[in-house]
Amino acid sequence: MKMMATINVTNQAIHIQFQINAAYSSKESRRFFRNGGHRILFDCIQYYATLIYL
């Protein structure tokens, strides 16, 4: 079960990374990242990682 969860999270992380890469190429998201949006994103990723490992 834990292995499956880890694989699922890895797939989600890769998917999120692709979305970030796609979004980062647009002007709005560059403004978002400059304003600290990446910190919000990392908080979300850490939150999900914490949920899985608890």
C-alpha positions, -999 to +999 in steps of 0.1 A: +000+000+000+028+024+009+046+016-023+015+023-044+011+056-026+047+065-033+044+057-070+011+077-072+027+107-056+057+104-079+034+104-109+015+134-096+048+153-089+059+147-125+025+158-138+027+189-116+062+196-129+050+195-165+022+218-156+046+242-139+069+241-170+040+248-193+026+276-171+060+292-164+064+300-201+034+324-199+038+360-188+012+358-160+029+329-143+063+346-145+047+375-126+032+349-102+065+332-096+083+365-091+057+374-065+065+343-045+041+319-061+066+291-061+066+292-022+029+284-022+035+255-046+063+240-025+040+243+006+014+223-013+039+196-023+053+194+013+018+191+026+010+162+003+043+145+011+035+149+048+001+133+044+016+103+027+044+096+052+022+101+083 
